[in-house]
Amino acid sequence: MRNGQIDSFEDLRVFWSLRTKIRTALRDSIVFVLSLGRSIDNSSNWIRFPFYHHVFRDERRGFERQLDYLMNNGDFLSLDRAVELLERNEPINGRFFCITFDDGLRSCYDHALPILAERKIPAAFFIVTENIADTSMGEIRICKRLHPGLPYSYEYLTWSECAEMLKAGMTIGSHTCSHAKLNDLNANEVRRQFTESKKAIEEKLEIECKHFACPWGVAGTYFDNRDVDIAKEVGYRSFLTTQRGENQRGCSPFALKRDHMYANWSNYQLKYFLSR
């Protein structure tokens, strides 16, 4: 780098790394200050859905610490049980966490599953069915994403790994066939995404696919009434969003709020995002 100009890929990598570290440090400092005086103990009678996309090898220790922190502040529920409580409008006496993962990346199998299974913590994994590899056909599916100038890739789950997750007490749900943004689709296309992904999971894993997590999942990326109605028609029992917050008695299983997390976040970051 000369005179403030980026001359090479290595300069770009260094610049991006430095920029990311500065932004992360600034954000963490702000969140730390905001977390002071906050406590999960200040509220109760809710279910919260922490959700992740990945747990990499160097995030395992952080993920373990986070689960311990959550365990000290509430109890864990399976997705089936959480939905059942809300369907029946039963009292939610206490604080409950339901762990979920989106996209179906293999790092969740490699690094999150052993930790969850050891602690007997149920979790739900929402998969993009067109990306799940069939090892009997010798397939490997790679997820390619691109930061400006910095390519990286992740490997997706296989159907056999999904089956192992089920045996470990986990839940597998749909995240569409192709990670489609629902508000870009017409009603027939949405119905196809819901129906075909559900069918693929049920045929490959020999289970009933009951739950759906909306890609992106924030307001404006799906149509509330249309897409929820189609999910019900297709036979799902839940529709999970990515809008943060508590789910209390009376909340609909078809508008579940979830809290996006990173496995390397510190406890004060969890305290800030999971408290009022």
Protein Blocks (a to p, Z undefined) as FASTA:
>chain_A
ZZhiafbfklmmmmmmmmmmmmmmmmmmmmmmmmgopafklpghiadddddfbdcfklmm
mmmmmmmmmmmnmccddfklmmmmmmnopacedjddddddehjiaklmmmmmmmmmmnop
acdddddfklpccfknopacddddddehiacddddddfklmmmmmmnopacddebjnopa
fklpcfklmmmmmmmmmmmmmmmnopacfbdcdehjighiacfklmmmmmmmnopabdcd
fbecdddehiafklcccddddfkbcfklmmmmmpZZ
